[in-house]
Amino acid sequence: MKKKLGLMLSTAVLAIGLVACGGGSQSSTTETDPSLDAKVETKTMRAGIGLNDQHPQYKGLLKFKEIVEEKTEGAIKVETYHSGQLGDDRTMIEGLQLGSQEITIPSTAVIANFVPEFAVFDIPFLFPNEEVADAVLGGEVGEGLLDKLAAQNLVGLGYWENGFRDLTNSVRPVATAEDFRGLKIRTMENQLHLEAFRALGANPTPMAFTELFAAMQQKTVDGQENPYSTIYLQKYFEVQEYVSNTHHIYSPWTFLVSKPFFDGLTPEQQEIVTEAAYAAGAYQREMNREAGAEYLANLQEEGMIFTEITPEARQEMVDLVQPVIEKFTDQIGRETVEAVFDAVAEAQK
């Protein structure tokens, strides 16, 4: 992020050795280096995500671990947990607030339950492409939203990428808004998502991500919406027949750190963690985008039927959700919504 990147230290500063630092006792162990005859505190960051260990998000997390452990020469250890081992997104965010976990990388849709302004990124059809999303998230508007996390005992160190969300279901191909009608679609626990799908004629059903596969298998829901990477790596093709490139929402992830833990780091360690989150995020986005077309091809090879949404059909969907956007504008914060739309327009010039 621009402000945080401006704070990055020189290479000489980043080449720090082991140092003693303050912080919560729950995440630290004390080791003795015989050669120095001094006690050195090692801090542990427990980093959890909901997706599995094959997903670009987890591979980005491993890159973060590599950078932090190398730059701190082992003064900070990063333990990584995938597949919801530490709980669902909301549970992990609450763990950060309480200091029982140090890192998670949830969708902004979940963060909106803690900071309402983050719901701006759940506005349907907000970003026309990834380049515009990068410009807005990496600019003043995106940075300003990260600053709001401090009041929730969280530190936001930038945005990673989930990607454009697309629809799958086991009932019929979806090519137009009319095709949504009556479909039971799993969504996240997010009111804007729920009402947008209702406006399209679907029957949205919120549930935890970890429960989704079983719900589709048991026909509790007809379908779901996620990026191709998640659809493929979670093997939804085993319980879903149709996929459409609705691209109805571009979904960012936010790299979150527990504020009590982050505040307990030395300034040098804070800079290393901040830089590592940014560098690993750039690595993760590149990997995610390269894999997108491959995952769609894989889904079709597995037997899923792909439907291309025409510009005319997508515009009909955009028109149907406009009343929902207007309804939630004041709830999100009119100033925030207008600032994001202005940033989107500016990025397209």
SERO-4910 file (N, C-alpha, C, O; in steps of 0.05 Angstrom, whole numbers):
BEGIN
 pado doro    nc1    nc2    nc3   cac1   cac2   cac3    cc1    cc2    cc3    oc1    oc2    oc3
  Met    A     17    -24      0      0      0      0     18     25      0     40     24     10
  Lys    A      9     47    -11     26     69    -16     38     80     10     62     85     12
  Lys    A     21     85     31     32     97     55     51     77     69     73     85     78
  Lys    A     42     52     71     59     33     84     85     28     69    106     24     81
  Leu    A     83     28     42    108     24     27    127     47     31    152     43     30
  Gly    A    117     71     36    134     93     41    149     91     67    169    104     71
  Leu    A    140     73     84    153     69    110    175     48    109    189     45    129
  Met    A    178     34     86    197     12     85    225     22     91    233     43     81
  Leu    A    240      7    106    267     14    113    286      5     91    279    -10     73
  Ser    A    311     15     93    331      8     74    340    -21     78    333    -33     98
  Thr    A    355    -31     58    364    -59     59    381    -63     84    380    -84     97
  Ala    A    396    -43     92    413    -45    115    397    -50    140    404    -65    158
  Val    A    375    -35    142    358    -38    166    344    -65    166    342    -78    187
  Leu    A    336    -75    142    322   -100    141    340   -124    148    331   -146    154
  Ala    A    366   -119    146    385   -141    151    391   -143    181    414   -147    188
  Ile    A    372   -139    198    376   -139    227    381   -168    236    373   -187    224
  Gly    A    394   -170    258    399   -196    271    377   -201    291    357   -188    291
  Leu    A    381   -221    308    361   -227    328    361   -205    349    383   -196    358
  Val    A    338   -196    357    336   -175    376    315   -182    397    298   -199    392
  Ala    A    318   -171    420    298   -175    441    275   -156    436    280   -133    430
  Cys    A    251   -165    439    228   -148    434    205   -155    453    204   -177    464
  Gly    A    187   -136    457    165   -140    475    143   -154    461    145   -160    437
  Gly    A    121   -160    475     98   -173    463     84   -192    481     94   -196    504
  Gly    A     62   -203    472     46   -221    489     62   -247    494     75   -258    477
  Ser    A     60   -256    519     74   -280    527     63   -305    514     77   -325    512
  Gln    A     38   -305    505     26   -328    493     40   -337    467     40   -361    461
  Ser    A     52   -318    453     63   -325    427     94   -323    426    105   -321    405
  Ser    A    106   -324    450    135   -321    451    148   -343    467    137   -353    486
  Thr    A    172   -350    459    189   -368    474    216   -356    477    225   -341    459
  Thr    A    230   -362    498    256   -350    503    277   -371    499    276   -393    511
  Glu    A    297   -365    482    319   -383    477    345   -370    484    347   -345    484
  Thr    A    365   -386    491    391   -375    498    412   -382    477    414   -405    469
  Asp    A    426   -362    467    447   -365    447    473   -367    463    483   -346    472
  Pro    A    486   -390    465    510   -393    481    532   -374    472    548   -364    488
  Ser    A    534   -369    446    555   -352    436    553   -323    445    573   -309    447
  Leu    A    528   -315    451    523   -287    459    519   -286    489    520   -264    501
  Asp    A    513   -309    501    507   -310    530    484   -291    537    485   -277    557
  Ala    A    464   -290    520    442   -272    524    416   -285    516    416   -303    499
  Lys    A    394   -276    528    368   -288    522    356   -274    497    357   -249    496
  Val    A    346   -289    479    334   -279    455    305   -289    453    300   -313    455
  Glu    A    287   -271    450    258   -278    449    250   -284    421    254   -268    402
  Thr    A    238   -308    417    227   -316    391    197   -313    391    184   -325    408
  Lys    A    186   -299    372    157   -295    371    146   -314    349    158   -319    329
  Thr    A    121   -323    354    108   -341    336     82   -328    326     66   -318    342
  Met    A     79   -328    299     54   -317    287     39   -341    276     48   -355    258
  Arg    A     15   -346    287     -2   -367    277    -21   -356    256    -37   -338    261
  Ala    A    -17   -366    231    -32   -355    208    -51   -376    198    -43   -397    189
  Gly    A    -77   -369    198    -97   -388    189   -115   -378    167   -121   -354    166
  Ile    A   -122   -396    148   -141   -389    126   -161   -412    124   -157   -434    135
  Gly    A   -182   -407    109   -203   -427    105   -198   -446     82   -208   -469     82
  Leu    A   -183   -438     62   -179   -453     38   -157   -475     42   -143   -474     62
  Asn    A   -155   -493     23   -137   -516     27   -108   -509     19   -103   -486     10
  Asp    A    -90   -528     22    -62   -522     19    -53   -522    -11    -29   -517    -16
  Gln    A    -71   -526    -29    -64   -524    -58    -72   -497    -70    -65   -490    -92
  His    A    -87   -481    -54    -97   -455    -64    -75   -434    -65    -57   -434    -48
  Pro    A    -76   -416    -85    -56   -394    -86    -55   -378    -61    -34   -366    -55
  Gln    A    -77   -376    -46    -76   -361    -21    -56   -374     -1    -41   -360     12
  Tyr    A    -58   -400      1    -40   -414     20    -11   -412     10      8   -409     26
  Lys    A     -7   -414    -16     20   -412    -27     32   -384    -22     56   -381    -17
  Gly    A     14   -364    -23     23   -337    -16     30   -335     13     49   -321     21
  Leu    A     15   -349     30     21   -349     59     48   -362     64     63   -353     82
  Leu    A     55   -383     49     81   -396     52    103   -376     43    125   -376     55
  Lys    A     98   -360     23    117   -340     15    121   -319     37    144   -311     42
  Phe    A    100   -311     49    102   -292     72    119   -304     94    137   -291    105
  Lys    A    114   -329    101    130   -343    121    160   -343    114    177   -338    131
  Glu    A    165   -349     89    193   -351     80    207   -324     83    230   -323     93
  Ile    A    194   -302     75    206   -276     77    210   -267    106    232   -258    113
  Val    A    190   -271    122    192   -262    150    213   -277    165    230   -265    179
  Glu    A    214   -303    162    233   -319    177    262   -313    167    281   -313    183
  Glu    A    265   -308    142    291   -302    131    300   -274    140    323   -271    149
  Lys    A    283   -254    138    291   -227    144    295   -222    174    311   -206    182
  Thr    A    281   -237    191    285   -235    220    305   -255    231    310   -256    255
  Glu    A    316   -271    213    336   -291    220    325   -309    242    339   -317    261
  Gly    A    299   -315    240    287   -334    259    275   -321    284    265   -335    301
  Ala    A    278   -295    287    267   -282    311    236   -283    311    223   -282    332
  Ile    A    224   -285    287    195   -289    284    191   -315    268    201   -318    246
  Lys    A    176   -333    280    168   -358    267    139   -355    258    122   -343    271
  Val    A    133   -366    234    105   -365    224     95   -394    221    107   -410    206
  Glu    A     74   -400    236     61   -426    233     36   -423    215     20   -405    220
  Thr    A     33   -439    195     11   -436    176     -9   -459    179     -2   -482    183
  Tyr    A    -35   -451    178    -57   -470    181    -77   -465    158    -85   -442    153
  His    A    -85   -486    144   -103   -483    122   -129   -499    128   -132   -511    149
  Ser    A   -148   -498    109   -172   -514    110   -189   -509    135   -202   -528    145
  Gly    A   -188   -485    146   -205   -478    169   -196   -492    194   -212   -496    212
  Gln    A   -171   -500    196   -161   -513    220   -164   -497    246   -167   -507    267
  Leu    A   -163   -470    243   -166   -453    266   -194   -441    267   -199   -423    284
  Gly    A   -213   -450    250   -240   -440    251   -247   -426    225   -231   -424    206
  Asp    A   -272   -416    223   -280   -401    199   -270   -373    201   -257   -365    220
  Asp    A   -275   -357    180   -263   -330    178   -271   -313    202   -253   -299    214
  Arg    A   -296   -313    209   -304   -296    232   -291   -304    258   -282   -287    273
  Thr    A   -290   -330    262   -277   -340    287   -248   -332    288   -238   -325    309
  Met    A   -234   -334    265   -206   -326    265   -202   -296    269   -183   -288    282
  Ile    A   -219   -280    257   -217   -251    262   -221   -245    291   -206   -229    303
  Glu    A   -240   -258    304   -244   -254    332   -220   -263    348   -213   -252    369
  Gly    A   -207   -284    339   -182   -294    352   -161   -272    351   -146   -269    370
  Leu    A   -158   -258    328   -139   -236    326   -146   -214    346   -128   -203    359
  Gln    A   -171   -208    348   -179   -187    367   -172   -194    396   -164   -177    412
  Leu    A   -175   -219    402   -170   -229    430   -141   -234    435   -133   -237    458
  Gly    A   -125   -236    413    -97   -242    416    -90   -272    418    -68   -280    425
  Ser    A   -110   -289    411   -105   -318    411    -96   -328    384    -89   -352    382
  Gln    A    -95   -311    364    -84   -317    337    -72   -292    327    -80   -270    335
  Glu    A    -53   -294    308    -38   -271    299    -45   -262    271    -45   -237    266
  Ile    A    -52   -280    253    -56   -272    225    -80   -288    213    -83   -311    219
  Thr    A    -96   -274    197   -115   -288    179   -119   -269    155   -112   -246    156
  Ile    A   -129   -281    133   -132   -266    108   -160   -270     97   -164   -283     77
  Pro    A   -180   -258    110   -208   -263    103   -218   -245     80   -205   -226     72
  Ser    A   -240   -252     69   -254   -236     49   -263   -210     62   -270   -209     86
  Thr    A   -263   -188     46   -274   -163     56   -303   -165     64   -313   -149     80
  Ala    A   -317   -184     52   -346   -187     58   -349   -195     87   -368   -186    100
  Val    A   -331   -211     98   -333   -219    126   -324   -196    144   -336   -192    165
  Ile    A   -304   -181    135   -295   -158    151   -316   -137    154   -317   -122    174
  Ala    A   -335   -136    135   -357   -116    136   -374   -120    161   -388   -101    170
  Asn    A   -373   -144    173   -388   -148    198   -374   -134    222   -387   -130    243
  Phe    A   -349   -125    218   -334   -111    239   -331    -82    232   -332    -65    249
  Val    A   -326    -76    206   -323    -48    197   -342    -45    173   -335    -54    151
  Pro    A   -365    -33    177   -386    -33    155   -376    -22    129   -386    -30    108
  Glu    A   -357     -3    129   -348      9    104   -336    -11     85   -335     -7     60
  Phe    A   -326    -33     95   -314    -54     78   -335    -67     59   -328    -80     40
  Ala    A   -360    -63     66   -381    -74     48   -382    -61     21   -395    -70      3
  Val    A   -367    -39     18   -367    -25     -8   -356    -44    -30   -364    -42    -53
  Phe    A   -338    -62    -22   -327    -81    -42   -346   -104    -49   -340   -120    -66
  Asp    A   -369   -104    -35   -389   -124    -41   -410   -114    -61   -429   -128    -67
  Ile    A   -407    -89    -69   -426    -78    -88   -423    -93   -115   -401    -95   -126
  Pro    A   -444   -105   -124   -443   -121   -149   -434   -105   -173   -441    -82   -176
  Phe    A   -417   -118   -189   -407   -106   -214   -392    -80   -210   -393    -62   -228
  Leu    A   -379    -77   -187   -364    -52   -181   -340    -49   -198   -335    -27   -210
  Phe    A   -323    -70   -201   -298    -68   -216   -301    -81   -243   -310   -104   -245
  Pro    A   -294    -68   -265   -296    -80   -291   -274   -100   -297   -278   -117   -314
  Asn    A   -251    -97   -284   -229   -115   -289   -209   -114   -265   -212    -98   -247
  Glu    A   -189   -131   -266   -170   -133   -244   -152   -109   -242   -144   -101   -220
  Glu    A   -145    -97   -265   -128    -74   -264   -140    -50   -250   -127    -36   -234
  Val    A   -166    -46   -254   -180    -25   -239   -182    -31   -210   -178    -14   -193
  Ala    A   -187    -56   -203   -187    -64   -175   -160    -59   -162   -160    -49   -139
  Asp    A   -138    -65   -175   -112    -60   -164   -108    -31   -158    -97    -23   -137
  Ala    A   -116    -14   -177   -112     15   -174   -128     26   -150   -117     42   -135
  Val    A   -152     17   -147   -169     27   -125   -160     16    -98   -157     31    -79
  Leu    A   -154     -9    -97   -146    -21    -71   -118    -11    -63   -113     -8    -39
  Gly    A   -101     -6    -82    -74      3    -76    -72     33    -73    -50     44    -68
  Gly    A    -94     47    -75    -94     76    -74   -104     87    -47   -106     72    -27
  Glu    A   -111    112    -47   -119    126    -23   -144    114    -10   -146    113     14
  Val    A   -163    107    -27   -188     96    -16   -183     69     -2   -193     65     20
  Gly    A   -168     52    -15   -162     26     -2   -147     29     23   -152     15     43
  Glu    A   -127     47     23   -111     51     47   -128     63     70   -124     56     93
  Gly    A   -146     81     63   -163     93     83   -180     72     98   -185     75    122
  Leu    A   -190     53     83   -206     32     95   -189     14    114   -198      6    135
  Leu    A   -164      9    106   -147     -7    124   -142      8    150   -141     -5    171
  Asp    A   -140     34    149   -136     49    174   -159     46    194   -155     49    218
  Lys    A   -183     40    184   -206     38    202   -205     12    219   -219     10    238
  Leu    A   -188     -7    211   -186    -32    226   -175    -30    253   -180    -46    271
  Ala    A   -158     -9    258   -145     -6    284   -166     -4    307   -161    -14    329
  Ala    A   -189      8    301   -209     11    322   -221    -16    330   -234    -19    351
  Gln    A   -217    -37    313   -226    -64    319   -204    -82    329   -206   -106    329
  Asn    A   -182    -70    338   -159    -85    348   -146   -102    327   -134   -123    332
  Leu    A   -147    -92    302   -135   -106    279   -117    -87    264   -120    -62    264
  Val    A    -97    -99    250    -80    -83    232    -82    -95    204    -79   -119    201
  Gly    A    -88    -78    185    -91    -87    157    -66    -80    142    -58    -57    140
  Leu    A    -53   -100    131    -27    -96    117    -30   -100     87    -10   -106     73
  Gly    A    -53    -95     76    -56    -96     47    -77   -116     38    -89   -130     54
  Tyr    A    -81   -116     12   -101   -133     -1    -89   -155    -17    -70   -150    -33
  Trp    A    -99   -179    -14    -93   -201    -31   -117   -206    -49   -136   -191    -47
  Glu    A   -116   -227    -66   -138   -230    -85   -152   -257    -83   -139   -278    -85
  Asn    A   -178   -256    -79   -195   -279    -83   -202   -280   -113   -200   -301   -126
  Gly    A   -211   -258   -123   -217   -255   -151   -247   -251   -157   -263   -248   -139
  Phe    A   -253   -252   -183   -281   -249   -191   -297   -274   -183   -288   -296   -189
  Arg    A   -319   -269   -171   -336   -291   -162   -355   -299   -185   -367   -282   -198
  Asp    A   -358   -325   -189   -374   -336   -211   -393   -357   -200   -388   -370   -179
  Leu    A   -415   -361   -214   -437   -378   -204   -434   -407   -214   -428   -412   -237
  Thr    A   -439   -426   -195   -443   -454   -203   -469   -463   -191   -479   -453   -171
  Asn    A   -481   -484   -204   -505   -496   -193   -509   -524   -205   -495   -531   -224
  Ser    A   -527   -539   -194   -533   -566   -203   -560   -569   -216   -570   -591   -220
  Val    A   -573   -546   -223   -600   -547   -234   -601   -541   -264   -613   -556   -279
  Arg    A   -589   -518   -272   -591   -510   -301   -569   -490   -307   -558   -478   -289
  Pro    A   -564   -487   -333   -545   -466   -341   -556   -439   -334   -581   -434   -336
  Val    A   -539   -420   -327   -548   -393   -321   -535   -375   -341   -511   -370   -341
  Ala    A   -552   -364   -359   -542   -346   -380   -554   -318   -378   -543   -298   -388
  Thr    A   -577   -316   -364   -591   -290   -361   -601   -287   -332   -599   -306   -316
  Ala    A   -610   -263   -326   -621   -258   -299   -644   -277   -293   -647   -286   -270
  Glu    A   -660   -283   -313   -683   -301   -309   -675   -328   -299   -690   -341   -285
  Asp    A   -651   -337   -307   -642   -364   -299   -635   -366   -270   -632   -388   -259
  Phe    A   -632   -343   -256   -627   -344   -227   -652   -352   -211   -650   -361   -189
  Arg    A   -675   -348   -224   -700   -350   -209   -703   -377   -194   -703   -398   -207
  Gly    A   -707   -375   -168   -713   -398   -151   -689   -415   -143   -692   -433   -127
  Leu    A   -665   -409   -153   -641   -424   -146   -633   -419   -117   -632   -396   -108
  Lys    A   -628   -440   -102   -618   -437    -74   -588   -435    -75   -574   -455    -80
  Ile    A   -578   -411    -71   -549   -405    -74   -537   -399    -47   -546   -381    -32
  Arg    A   -516   -413    -40   -501   -407    -16   -486   -381    -19   -473   -377    -40
  Thr    A   -488   -364      0   -472   -339      1   -458   -337     28   -464   -352     46
  Met    A   -441   -318     30   -429   -311     56   -450   -297     73   -471   -289     63
  Glu    A   -443   -295     99   -461   -281    117   -458   -251    113   -444   -237    128
  Asn    A   -471   -240     93   -468   -213     85   -494   -203     73   -504   -214     52
  Gln    A   -506   -183     85   -533   -174     77   -534   -163     49   -554   -166     35
  Leu    A   -513   -149     40   -512   -139     13   -512   -161     -8   -527   -160    -28
  His    A   -497   -182     -3   -497   -205    -20   -525   -218    -21   -535   -224    -42
  Leu    A   -536   -221      2   -563   -234      4   -583   -219    -12   -598   -231    -28
  Glu    A   -585   -193     -9   -606   -178    -22   -600   -175    -52   -619   -173    -68
  Ala    A   -575   -175    -60   -568   -174    -89   -578   -199   -102   -589   -198   -124
  Phe    A   -574   -222    -90   -583   -247   -102   -614   -249   -102   -626   -260   -120
  Arg    A   -626   -238    -81   -656   -237    -81   -666   -220   -105   -685   -227   -118
  Ala    A   -652   -197   -109   -660   -180   -131   -657   -194   -158   -672   -187   -177
  Leu    A   -639   -213   -160   -635   -228   -185   -655   -252   -187   -656   -266   -207
  Gly    A   -670   -256   -165   -691   -277   -166   -683   -303   -152   -698   -322   -152
  Ala    A   -658   -304   -141   -649   -328   -128   -658   -329    -99   -669   -310    -88
  Asn    A   -654   -352    -87   -660   -356    -58   -633   -360    -44   -624   -382    -41
  Pro    A   -621   -338    -35   -594   -340    -22   -595   -352      6   -614   -347     21
  Thr    A   -575   -368     12   -574   -382     38   -546   -379     50   -527   -391     40
  Pro    A   -543   -363     71   -516   -359     82   -508   -384     99   -524   -395    113
  Met    A   -483   -391     96   -472   -413    113   -442   -411    113   -430   -399     95
  Ala    A   -429   -424    132   -400   -424    134   -388   -439    110   -399   -458    100
  Phe    A   -365   -429    101   -351   -441     78   -345   -470     83   -347   -487     65
  Thr    A   -338   -477    108   -331   -505    114   -354   -524    112   -350   -548    111
  Glu    A   -379   -514    111   -403   -531    109   -413   -533     81   -431   -549     75
  Leu    A   -401   -519     62   -412   -516     35   -413   -541     19   -433   -548      7
  Phe    A   -391   -556     18   -389   -580      1   -411   -599      9   -426   -609     -8
  Ala    A   -414   -605     35   -434   -624     44   -462   -614     38   -480   -630     31
  Ala    A   -466   -587     39   -493   -576     34   -500   -580      4   -523   -586     -2
  Met    A   -481   -577    -14   -487   -582    -42   -490   -611    -48   -507   -619    -64
  Gln    A   -475   -628    -35   -476   -656    -38   -503   -667    -29   -515   -685    -42
  Gln    A   -514   -656     -8   -540   -664      4   -563   -649     -8   -586   -653      0
  Lys    A   -558   -631    -27   -578   -615    -41   -592   -596    -22   -615   -587    -28
  Thr    A   -579   -589      0   -590   -568     17   -590   -541      2   -608   -525      6
  Val    A   -569   -537    -15   -569   -514    -33   -564   -524    -61   -553   -546    -65
  Asp    A   -572   -508    -81   -568   -516   -109   -540   -508   -119   -530   -521   -137
  Gly    A   -529   -487   -108   -504   -477   -119   -490   -458   -100   -498   -454    -77
  Gln    A   -470   -445   -111   -453   -426    -96   -439   -407   -115   -442   -409   -139
  Glu    A   -424   -388   -104   -410   -369   -121   -382   -364   -108   -380   -355    -85
  Asn    A   -362   -370   -124   -334   -366   -116   -317   -364   -141   -327   -370   -163
  Pro    A   -292   -356   -139   -274   -355   -162   -268   -384   -171   -271   -403   -157
  Tyr    A   -259   -386   -196   -253   -412   -208   -233   -428   -191   -235   -452   -189
  Ser    A   -213   -414   -179   -193   -428   -164   -206   -443   -141   -199   -466   -136
  Thr    A   -224   -430   -127   -237   -443   -104   -256   -465   -114   -256   -487   -102
  Ile    A   -270   -461   -135   -289   -481   -146   -274   -506   -153   -283   -528   -147
  Tyr    A   -250   -503   -166   -235   -526   -174   -221   -540   -151   -223   -564   -147
  Leu    A   -206   -524   -135   -190   -536   -114   -207   -548    -91   -198   -566    -77
  Gln    A   -231   -538    -88   -249   -550    -68   -265   -573    -80   -282   -585    -66
  Lys    A   -260   -579   -105   -273   -602   -119   -303   -599   -121   -318   -619   -118
  Tyr    A   -313   -575   -124   -342   -571   -127   -353   -584   -152   -377   -589   -154
  Phe    A   -336   -589   -171   -345   -603   -196   -356   -630   -190   -370   -642   -206
  Glu    A   -350   -641   -167   -361   -667   -159   -391   -666   -152   -405   -686   -153
  Val    A   -400   -642   -145   -428   -639   -136   -442   -616   -151   -465   -609   -144
  Gln    A   -429   -604   -171   -441   -583   -187   -438   -589   -217   -418   -601   -225
  Glu    A   -458   -581   -233   -458   -588   -261   -452   -564   -279   -440   -567   -300
  Tyr    A   -461   -540   -271   -460   -516   -288   -443   -494   -276   -443   -490   -251
  Val    A   -429   -479   -293   -413   -456   -284   -417   -434   -304   -416   -438   -328
  Ser    A   -421   -409   -294   -424   -386   -311   -405   -364   -302   -401   -360   -278
  Asn    A   -394   -349   -321   -376   -327   -314   -391   -302   -308   -389   -282   -322
  Thr    A   -407   -303   -287   -423   -280   -279   -406   -256   -271   -413   -233   -275
  His    A   -382   -262   -259   -364   -241   -250   -379   -219   -235   -374   -195   -239
  His    A   -398   -228   -218   -416   -208   -205   -402   -192   -183   -411   -170   -177
  Ile    A   -381   -203   -171   -367   -188   -150   -337   -195   -153   -329   -218   -156
  Tyr    A   -320   -174   -151   -292   -178   -148   -286   -179   -118   -292   -160   -103
  Ser    A   -275   -201   -109   -272   -205    -80   -243   -203    -72   -226   -220    -78
  Pro    A   -236   -182    -57   -209   -180    -46   -207   -195    -19   -227   -199     -5
  Trp    A   -183   -203    -12   -177   -211     16   -161   -189     29   -148   -173     16
  Thr    A   -163   -187     55   -148   -168     70   -129   -182     89   -137   -200    105
  Phe    A   -103   -176     88    -83   -188    105    -85   -175    133    -77   -152    136
  Leu    A    -95   -190    152    -99   -179    179    -79   -190    199    -73   -214    198
  Val    A    -70   -173    217    -53   -181    239    -66   -171    265    -78   -150    266
  Ser    A    -63   -187    286    -72   -179    312    -58   -153    321    -33   -153    322
  Lys    A    -73   -133    328    -60   -107    336    -44   -110    361    -22    -99    363
  Pro    A    -54   -124    382    -37   -128    406    -10   -140    399     11   -132    410
  Phe    A    -10   -160    381     15   -173    374     33   -154    358     56   -151    363
  Phe    A     21   -141    338     36   -123    320     49   -100    336     72    -93    332
  Asp    A     33    -90    355     44    -68    372     67    -77    389     83    -60    398
  Gly    A     68   -103    395     90   -113    411    115   -119    396    136   -125    409
  Leu    A    115   -116    370    139   -120    354    156    -95    355    146    -73    360
  Thr    A    182    -98    350    199    -74    347    192    -60    321    180    -73    303
  Pro    A    199    -35    318    194    -21    293    206    -35    268    194    -36    247
  Glu    A    230    -46    272    243    -61    250    227    -86    243    224    -92    219
  Gln    A    217   -100    263    201   -124    257    174   -117    244    165   -131    227
  Gln    A    163    -95    253    138    -86    240    142    -80    211    125    -87    194
  Glu    A    164    -68    204    170    -62    176    174    -88    160    165    -90    137
  Ile    A    188   -107    172    192   -133    158    166   -147    152    161   -156    130
  Val    A    148   -148    173    122   -161    170    105   -146    149     92   -159    132
  Thr    A    106   -120    149     91   -104    130    100   -109    102     84   -113     84
  Glu    A    127   -108     98    138   -112     71    132   -140     61    126   -145     38
  Ala    A    134   -160     80    129   -188     72    100   -192     63     95   -206     44
  Ala    A     81   -179     77     53   -182     70     48   -170     42     33   -181     26
  Tyr    A     61   -148     36     58   -135     10     71   -153    -12     58   -158    -33
  Ala    A     96   -161     -8    110   -177    -28     96   -204    -33     93   -212    -56
  Ala    A     87   -217    -12     74   -243    -15     47   -239    -28     37   -256    -42
  Gly    A     34   -216    -23      8   -210    -36     11   -206    -66     -5   -216    -82
  Ala    A     33   -193    -75     38   -189   -103     43   -217   -116     34   -222   -138
  Tyr    A     58   -233   -102     64   -260   -112     38   -277   -114     34   -291   -134
  Gln    A     20   -274    -94     -5   -289    -94    -24   -280   -116    -36   -297   -129
  Arg    A    -25   -254   -121    -43   -244   -142    -34   -254   -169    -50   -262   -186
  Glu    A     -8   -253   -174      3   -262   -200     -3   -292   -204    -12   -300   -226
  Met    A      1   -307   -183     -4   -336   -185    -34   -341   -189    -42   -359   -205
  Asn    A    -51   -326   -175    -80   -330   -177    -90   -324   -206   -107   -339   -216
  Arg    A    -79   -303   -218    -88   -295   -245    -78   -315   -266    -93   -321   -285
  Glu    A    -54   -324   -263    -44   -343   -282    -60   -369   -282    -63   -383   -302
  Ala    A    -69   -376   -257    -83   -402   -254   -113   -400   -263   -125   -421   -268
  Gly    A   -124   -376   -265   -153   -373   -270   -163   -388   -294   -181   -404   -293
  Ala    A   -150   -383   -317   -159   -396   -342   -154   -426   -341   -170   -442   -351
  Glu    A   -133   -434   -328   -127   -463   -325   -148   -477   -308   -157   -499   -315
  Tyr    A   -156   -464   -287   -177   -476   -270   -203   -479   -284   -217   -499   -281
  Leu    A   -211   -458   -300   -236   -460   -316   -234   -484   -335   -253   -499   -338
  Ala    A   -212   -486   -349   -208   -509   -368   -210   -535   -353   -222   -555   -363
  Asn    A   -198   -536   -329   -199   -561   -313   -228   -568   -305   -236   -591   -305
  Leu    A   -244   -548   -298   -271   -552   -291   -287   -565   -314   -303   -583   -310
  Gln    A   -282   -554   -338   -296   -565   -361   -286   -594   -367   -302   -610   -376
  Glu    A   -260   -599   -363   -250   -626   -367   -263   -645   -347   -266   -669   -353
  Glu    A   -270   -635   -324   -283   -652   -303   -313   -656   -309   -327   -670   -294
  Gly    A   -323   -643   -330   -350   -647   -338   -370   -624   -333   -393   -627   -339
  Met    A   -360   -602   -322   -378   -580   -317   -384   -566   -344   -367   -564   -361
  Ile    A   -409   -556   -346   -418   -543   -370   -415   -513   -366   -427   -501   -347
  Phe    A   -399   -500   -383   -393   -471   -380   -412   -454   -397   -417   -461   -420
  Thr    A   -422   -432   -385   -439   -414   -399   -427   -386   -399   -421   -375   -377
  Glu    A   -423   -374   -422   -412   -347   -424   -435   -326   -422   -455   -328   -435
  Ile    A   -432   -307   -404   -451   -286   -400   -446   -264   -420   -424   -253   -421
  Thr    A   -465   -257   -436   -462   -235   -456   -462   -208   -442   -473   -206   -420
  Pro    A   -451   -188   -455   -452   -161   -443   -480   -151   -438   -486   -138   -418
  Glu    A   -498   -158   -456   -526   -150   -453   -539   -164   -429   -554   -151   -414
  Ala    A   -534   -189   -425   -545   -204   -402   -533   -193   -376   -548   -191   -356
  Arg    A   -508   -187   -376   -495   -176   -352   -507   -148   -345   -511   -142   -322
  Gln    A   -512   -132   -365   -524   -106   -360   -551   -108   -348   -559    -92   -331
  Glu    A   -566   -128   -357   -593   -133   -344   -590   -139   -315   -605   -130   -298
  Met    A   -569   -155   -308   -564   -161   -280   -556   -136   -265   -565   -132   -242
  Val    A   -540   -119   -277   -531    -94   -264   -556    -77   -258   -558    -66   -236
  Asp    A   -574    -75   -277   -598    -58   -273   -615    -69   -251   -626    -53   -235
  Leu    A   -617    -95   -248   -634   -107   -227   -623   -102   -199   -639    -99   -180
  Val    A   -597   -100   -196   -586    -96   -169   -582    -66   -162   -574    -61   -139
  Gln    A   -588    -48   -180   -584    -19   -173   -600    -10   -149   -589      4   -132
  Pro    A   -625    -19   -145   -640    -10   -121   -627    -21    -95   -628     -8    -75
  Val    A   -614    -44    -97   -600    -55    -74   -576    -38    -67   -571    -32    -43
  Ile    A   -561    -29    -87   -538    -12    -83   -546     14    -69   -533     23    -50
  Glu    A   -567     25    -80   -577     51    -68   -586     47    -39   -581     63    -22
  Lys    A   -599     25    -34   -609     19     -7   -586     17     13   -589     27     36
  Phe    A   -564      5      5   -542      1     23   -521     23     24   -503     23     40
  Thr    A   -524     43      6   -504     64      5   -501     79     31   -479     83     40
  Asp    A   -523     87     43   -521    101     69   -512     83     91   -498     92    109
  Gln    A   -519     58     90   -511     39    111   -480     35    109   -467     33    130
  Ile    A   -469     32     85   -441     30     82   -427     56     89   -405     56    101
  Gly    A   -439     78     80   -427    104     83   -426    117     56   -410    110     39
  Arg    A   -444    137     52   -446    149     25   -419    161     16   -412    159     -7
  Glu    A   -405    172     34   -379    184     28   -360    163     17   -345    167     -2
  Thr    A   -360    139     31   -342    117     22   -350    107     -5   -333    103    -22
  Val    A   -376    103     -9   -386     92    -35   -379    111    -57   -369    102    -78
  Glu    A   -384    137    -53   -378    156    -75   -348    158    -80   -340    161   -103
  Ala    A   -332    156    -59   -303    157    -63   -293    132    -79   -276    135    -96
  Val    A   -305    109    -74   -297     85    -89   -305     87   -118   -290     81   -136
  Phe    A   -330     96   -123   -339     99   -150   -322    120   -165   -317    116   -189
  Asp    A   -315    141   -152   -298    161   -164   -270    149   -171   -259    154   -192
  Ala    A   -260    133   -153   -234    120   -157   -235    101   -180   -216     98   -196
  Val    A   -257     86   -182   -261     67   -205   -262     83   -231   -249     75   -251
  Ala    A   -276    105   -232   -278    121   -256   -250    132   -263   -243    132   -287
  Glu    A   -236    141   -244   -209    152   -249   -190    131   -259   -174    137   -277
  Ala    A   -192    107   -249   -174     85   -257   -179     77   -286   -162     65   -298
  Gln    A   -203     82   -296   -210     74   -323   -202     95   -344   -206     90   -368
  Lys    A   -192    118   -335   -185    139   -355   -160    131   -370   -151    147   -387
***
